[in-house]
Amino acid sequence: MSVVCLAEDLRDGSRWAVKFLPPALRDDGWRAECLRREYRLARGFSHPSLVRLRDLVRQDDQDFLILEAVDGTGLREILEERRLSLSEAIETGKAVAGALHYIHESDRRNWLVHGDVKPENVLIRRGEGPIVAPRAVLIDFGTMTVAARTIGGAGWIRRVAWNLFGGKRLVGCSSLYVSPEQATGKDLDPRADVYSLGAVLYELFAGRPPFLTDAEEHAYVGRGAAVPERPRFLHRHLDRELLHKHVTLAPAPPSRWNPDLPPDLSRLVMRCLAKPPEERFPDMLSLLMELTQMKVDADGTFRNARRTTGRTSALHERPAVVLRVVSGPQQG
């Protein structure tokens, strides 16, 4: 785990975040290399929904990553206080999808895969009123991986193999949002990020992740809808039970936990969470385009612009429908 502090540039008074390893981890070669890789791979990123990296400074045999200081709040912190409105959830999903599409396509020869999409890695810039897309910022590129573009698929330029079922440690994505191929040490491509973003969207729309441990599931279901306390879903880097569920089980549709969720959004999330990568959205741009069609009007009416304009999609084959969001996600 890295430490992040706020620092001021004495030359011009600008403020930046400084990321570094705590004393207990300074001799951890793998973690130190993650910090250096983060800078090498992401230093050229320029996107409104990606944190900007400025420099990597080495002093007293320690690396310090200088990056943009985002004035905002972590998405996880917000979710612990309240559930996002439907419009806010869609806007946040659009911002993260746009950032991931930029990452995936930033190298002409290779795909870059973020590999750790979770609410803890999304910041919401401070602002008035509801959350809109430009205010969501994706951070933390330390576990980002390079995948070679090949005919017929993506083959990895491999890093150290960490395999769940071999008893080794899983690198990167939280167990709550990990793709099946990550959990089993298989080859990855950008569709792994599609899955993880789908798991995050599931939580934004349903109020809970797609999978919990059996004990957590029992406690969550037993709470009942009338219990006011908001459960805390803390990320875990290795939970065998959760990883096994991502690999073997189909989650309940998010509409089970939020009956007011429009069917189009429920189907979109379930497509992201398909076990075989080829059954998901083929790339992040396709998911972003679908999310862009999802609108919530000022009066709370949900509509799918793709349907109302007469266009068709493999995701939407039923007659046009307009739903009014009467309840469900609340601001309070």
C-alpha positions in Angstrom: 0.0 0.0 0.0 1.4 3.4 -1.0 1.2 6.6 1.0 -0.1 9.8 -0.7 0.7 13.3 0.7 -0.2 16.8 -0.5 2.9 18.9 -1.3 3.5 22.4 -2.5 6.0 23.4 -5.2 8.0 26.2 -3.6 8.9 27.6 -7.1 5.3 28.5 -8.1 3.1 27.6 -5.2 1.2 24.9 -7.1 0.0 21.9 -5.2 0.6 18.3 -6.1 0.1 14.9 -4.6 3.2 12.8 -3.8 2.9 9.0 -3.8 5.6 6.8 -2.2 6.1 3.6 -0.3 5.9 3.6 3.5 9.1 2.6 5.4 7.9 -0.9 5.9 7.7 -1.5 2.2 10.7 0.4 0.9 12.6 -2.8 0.4 9.8 -4.5 -1.5 11.2 -4.6 -5.0 7.9 -5.6 -6.7 6.0 -2.6 -5.2 8.8 -0.2 -6.0 8.7 -1.4 -9.6 4.9 -0.9 -9.7 5.5 2.7 -8.8 8.1 3.1 -11.6 5.9 1.3 -14.1 3.0 3.6 -13.2 5.0 6.6 -14.3 6.5 5.0 -17.4 3.2 3.8 -18.7 0.9 6.7 -17.7 3.1 9.8 -17.8 1.8 10.9 -21.2 -1.9 10.5 -20.3 -4.1 13.5 -21.0 -7.8 13.0 -20.4 -10.3 14.9 -18.2 -11.2 11.7 -16.3 -7.6 10.5 -15.7 -5.3 11.9 -13.0 -2.2 13.5 -14.5 1.3 12.4 -13.6 4.0 15.0 -13.5 7.3 13.4 -12.5 9.1 10.6 -10.8 11.8 11.8 -8.4 14.4 9.6 -6.7 15.8 10.9 -3.4 17.6 9.0 -0.6 17.2 5.7 -2.5 13.4 6.1 -2.7 11.1 6.9 -5.5 8.5 9.7 -5.2 5.7 9.9 -7.8 4.4 13.4 -8.4 0.9 13.6 -9.6 -2.1 15.9 -9.9 -3.8 16.8 -6.6 -7.5 16.2 -7.2 -9.7 18.3 -5.0 -12.5 15.8 -4.4 -13.8 12.8 -2.6 -13.3 9.1 -3.2 -16.3 7.3 -4.7 -16.1 4.7 -2.0 -16.4 7.4 0.7 -19.5 8.8 -1.1 -21.1 5.3 -1.4 -20.6 4.8 2.3 -22.7 7.9 2.9 -25.4 7.5 0.3 -26.4 5.8 -2.9 -25.9 7.7 -6.1 -28.9 8.8 -8.1 -29.5 6.9 -11.3 -28.3 9.9 -13.3 -25.1 10.2 -11.2 -24.4 6.5 -11.5 -24.7 6.7 -15.3 -22.5 9.8 -15.5 -19.9 8.2 -13.3 -19.9 5.1 -15.5 -19.5 7.2 -18.6 -16.5 9.0 -17.2 -14.7 5.9 -16.1 -15.5 4.1 -19.4 -14.2 7.1 -21.3 -11.0 7.1 -19.3 -10.5 3.3 -19.8 -11.1 3.6 -23.5 -8.4 6.3 -23.6 -6.0 4.0 -21.7 -6.7 1.0 -23.9 -6.1 2.9 -27.1 -3.2 5.1 -25.9 -0.5 2.8 -27.5 -0.9 1.9 -31.2 1.1 -1.3 -30.8 -0.3 -2.6 -27.5 -3.3 -2.5 -25.4 -2.9 -1.1 -21.9 -5.2 -2.7 -19.3 -5.9 -0.9 -16.1 -6.5 -4.1 -14.1 -7.8 -2.5 -10.9 -11.1 -0.8 -11.6 -12.9 -0.3 -8.3 -14.7 2.6 -6.4 -11.5 3.1 -4.3 -9.7 4.1 -7.5 -12.3 6.7 -8.6 -12.3 10.3 -7.3 -15.2 12.7 -7.7 -14.0 16.3 -8.1 -15.6 18.8 -5.7 -18.5 20.7 -7.1 -22.0 21.8 -6.6 -25.1 19.7 -7.4 -25.3 16.2 -8.8 -22.2 14.3 -10.0 -21.6 14.7 -13.8 -19.2 12.8 -16.0 -16.3 15.3 -16.1 -16.1 15.3 -12.3 -15.2 11.5 -12.0 -11.4 10.8 -12.2 -9.8 7.3 -12.5 -6.5 7.0 -10.5 -3.8 4.4 -9.7 -2.0 2.9 -12.7 0.4 0.8 -10.6 -1.0 -2.6 -11.8 -1.6 -1.6 -15.4 -0.4 -4.2 -17.8 0.6 -4.3 -21.5 -1.2 -6.6 -23.8 0.1 -7.1 -27.4 -2.4 -6.6 -30.2 -2.5 -9.8 -32.2 -4.8 -11.1 -35.0 -7.5 -13.1 -33.3 -7.1 -11.8 -29.8 -4.7 -10.4 -27.3 -1.6 -12.2 -26.2 0.1 -11.0 -23.0 3.6 -9.6 -22.7 3.7 -11.6 -19.5 4.6 -10.3 -16.1 4.9 -12.6 -13.0 2.1 -15.2 -13.1 0.0 -15.1 -9.9 -2.6 -17.9 -10.0 -5.4 -18.2 -7.5 -5.8 -21.9 -7.8 -2.1 -22.5 -7.6 -2.1 -20.9 -4.1 -0.2 -17.8 -5.1 -1.0 -14.2 -4.6 -3.3 -12.3 -6.9 -1.9 -9.1 -8.2 -4.0 -6.0 -8.8 -7.8 -6.0 -9.0 -9.9 -6.2 -5.8 -11.6 -9.5 -5.2 -15.0 -7.7 -5.4 -14.5 -6.6 -9.0 -12.0 -9.0 -10.5 -12.6 -10.6 -13.9 -12.7 -14.4 -14.2 -9.6 -14.4 -16.4 -7.7 -12.3 -13.9 -8.7 -14.6 -11.0 -7.4 -17.7 -12.9 -4.2 -16.2 -14.3 -5.4 -16.4 -17.9 -4.5 -14.0 -20.8 -6.1 -10.6 -20.5 -7.3 -7.9 -22.9 -9.4 -4.7 -22.4 -12.5 -6.9 -21.9 -11.2 -7.6 -18.4 -11.7 -3.9 -17.6 -15.1 -4.2 -19.1 -16.0 -6.8 -16.6 -14.5 -4.9 -13.6 -16.4 -1.7 -14.6 -19.5 -3.8 -15.0 -19.0 -4.9 -11.4 -18.6 -1.3 -10.3 -21.8 -0.3 -12.2 -23.6 -3.2 -10.6 -22.8 -1.7 -7.2 -23.8 1.8 -8.3 -27.1 0.7 -9.6 -27.9 -2.1 -7.0 -26.3 -0.7 -3.9 -24.0 -3.7 -3.4 -21.4 -5.6 -5.4 -22.4 -8.6 -7.6 -20.8 -11.1 -5.2 -20.3 -11.2 -1.5 -18.9 -14.0 0.7 -21.6 -16.3 2.0 -21.4 -14.8 5.5 -21.7 -11.3 4.1 -24.6 -12.3 1.8 -26.5 -13.8 4.7 -25.9 -10.6 6.7 -26.9 -8.4 3.8 -30.1 -10.2 2.9 -31.0 -10.4 6.6 -30.7 -6.7 7.0 -33.9 -6.0 5.0 -34.7 -2.9 3.0 -35.9 -1.0 6.1 -32.5 -1.1 7.9 -31.0 2.4 7.5 -27.4 1.6 8.0 -25.4 1.4 4.8 -23.1 -1.6 4.6 -19.4 -1.2 4.0 -17.9 -3.1 1.1 -14.2 -2.8 1.6 -12.0 -4.1 -1.2 -9.9 -7.2 -0.6 -6.9 -8.1 -2.7 -7.3 -11.8 -2.1 -10.5 -13.6 -1.1 -10.7 -17.1 -2.5 -14.4 -17.4 -1.9 -15.1 -14.2 -3.9 -12.7 -15.1 -6.7 -14.3 -18.5 -7.0 -17.7 -16.9 -7.4 -16.5 -14.6 -10.1 -15.1 -17.6 -12.0 -18.0 -20.0 -11.5 -21.3 -18.2 -10.6 -23.7 -15.9 -12.5 -24.7 -12.9 -10.3 -28.3 -12.1 -9.7 -29.4 -9.2 -12.0 -28.9 -5.9 -10.3 -32.7 -5.3 -10.6 -33.2 -8.0 -7.9 -31.8 -5.5 -5.4 -33.2 -2.4 -7.1 -36.6 -3.3 -8.6 -36.9 0.3 -10.0 -33.7 -0.1 -12.1 -34.6 0.2 -15.8 -34.3 -3.1 -17.6 -31.9 -1.7 -20.2 -29.4 -0.8 -17.5 -29.8 -4.2 -15.9 -29.1 -6.0 -19.2 -26.1 -3.7 -19.9 -24.5 -4.6 -16.6 -25.2 -8.3 -17.0 -23.6 -8.2 -20.5 -20.4 -6.7 -18.9 -20.4 -9.5 -16.4 -20.6 -12.4 -18.8 -18.0 -15.1 -17.9 -16.6 -15.6 -21.5 -15.0 -12.3 -22.6 -16.4 -12.8 -26.1 -19.9 -12.4 -24.7 -19.2 -9.0 -23.1 -19.0 -5.7 -24.9 -16.2 -6.2 -27.4 -14.3 -3.1 -26.2 -14.7 -0.1 -23.9 -15.9 2.2 -26.6 -18.9 -0.1 -27.3 -19.9 0.1 -23.6 -19.3 3.9 -23.5 -21.6 4.3 -26.6 -24.4 2.3 -24.9 -24.0 4.3 -21.7 -24.2 7.5 -23.6 -27.6 6.6 -24.9 -29.0 6.2 -21.4 -30.6 9.4 -20.2 -32.5 10.5 -17.1 -34.5 13.7 -17.8 -34.9 16.4 -15.2 -38.3 15.0 -14.2 -36.8 11.6 -13.5 -37.9 9.9 -16.7 -35.4 7.3 -17.9 -35.1 6.9 -21.7 -32.8 5.0 -24.0 -32.0 7.4 -26.9 -31.0 4.5 -29.1 -34.5 3.2 -29.0 -36.3 6.4 -29.3 -34.4 7.3 -32.4 -35.3 4.1 -34.1 -31.7 2.6 -34.1 -31.2 -1.0 -33.1 -28.6 -2.7 -31.0 -27.8 -6.3 -30.2 -28.4 -5.3 -26.6 -31.9 -3.9 -27.2 -34.3 -6.0 -29.2 -37.6 -5.3 -27.5 -40.1 -2.5 -28.4 -39.3 1.0 -27.2 -40.1 1.7 -23.6 -39.9 4.8 -21.4 -39.7 4.4 -17.7 -40.2 6.9 -14.9 -37.8 6.5 -12.0 -40.2 6.8 -9.1 -37.9 5.6 -6.3 -34.7 3.5 -6.0 -31.4 5.3 -5.6 -31.8 8.3 -3.3 -29.6 11.3 -2.5 -30.0 11.0 1.2 
